[in-house]
Amino acid sequence: MEKFTYKVAFFTHEIDVSKELITYRGKNIPGNSITGIGFAFVKAGQAIAGGLLGGIIGTTIANKAFEMGGNLDKNLANLPNTFGQMIITYCEDGSSQKVLRVPISAGDENCKKMMEAVVKIFSEKFVGFGGQPIVEKELKISHKVTYIVVGIIIAIVVGILLYGAFMEPSGF
């Protein structure tokens, strides 16, 4: 098992990689349960918007509901010198598909070594790298929950605004 330590922005990440197991932040993913791996990179403006709005919902909005196209690349020599996520999809014990997102920085040498090790070990499950929407589409990640949550948030905000607009002043 190889242990990799690298920095993304101000945070240090540790990940253990072997054919039998990937371990990240206490989460152990057996190698045989992994269904796909991809490296998703985002543009700086989208990353800032996604970070400000929070997690996958912000990223979905920042990526304009996954309308971005593009192609996947498998040649690690072409890695962009930016940050993103290693996206791992897996199924444990016949359960539904789960997703683990690991922050990556292609500018960090240790992170590049980790990415190369993952591609070498899981070459048959590596879909490639590219823009986040195209990688998530290739890995067949469902975004129905995200759209439902965004719809609920919008409905609540509209409801509060309508309630406030039609409520009579109390006249203190």
URWO-V173698 format. One record per pair of residues at least 12 apart in sequence whose C-alpha atoms are under 6 Angstrom apart, sorted by sequence separation. I is the first residue (numbers start at 0). J is the second residue. D is the distance in whole Angstrom. If there is no record, write none. Layout:
i	j	d
I	J	D
I	J	D
This chain:
i	j	d
2	14	6
18	30	6
49	61	6
87	99	5
2	15	4
48	61	6
86	99	6
1	15	6
86	100	5
1	16	5
85	100	6
0	16	6
45	61	5
84	100	6
85	101	5
0	17	5
84	101	5
84	102	4
83	102	6
84	103	5
83	103	5
82	103	6
82	104	4
81	104	6
82	105	6
81	105	6
80	105	5
80	106	5
41	83	6
40	83	4
39	83	6
39	84	5
38	84	6
38	85	4
37	85	6
37	86	5
36	86	6
36	87	5
35	87	6
35	88	5
34	88	6
73	127	4
33	88	6
34	89	5
72	127	5
33	89	4
71	127	5
72	128	5
32	89	5
71	128	5
32	90	5
71	129	5
32	91	6
65	132	5
36	124	6
37	125	6
35	124	5
36	125	5
37	126	5
39	128	6
40	129	6
41	130	6
56	145	6
35	125	6
37	127	5
38	128	5
39	129	5
40	130	5
37	128	6
39	130	5
40	131	6
39	131	4
39	134	6
7	104	6
18	120	6
5	109	6
5	110	6
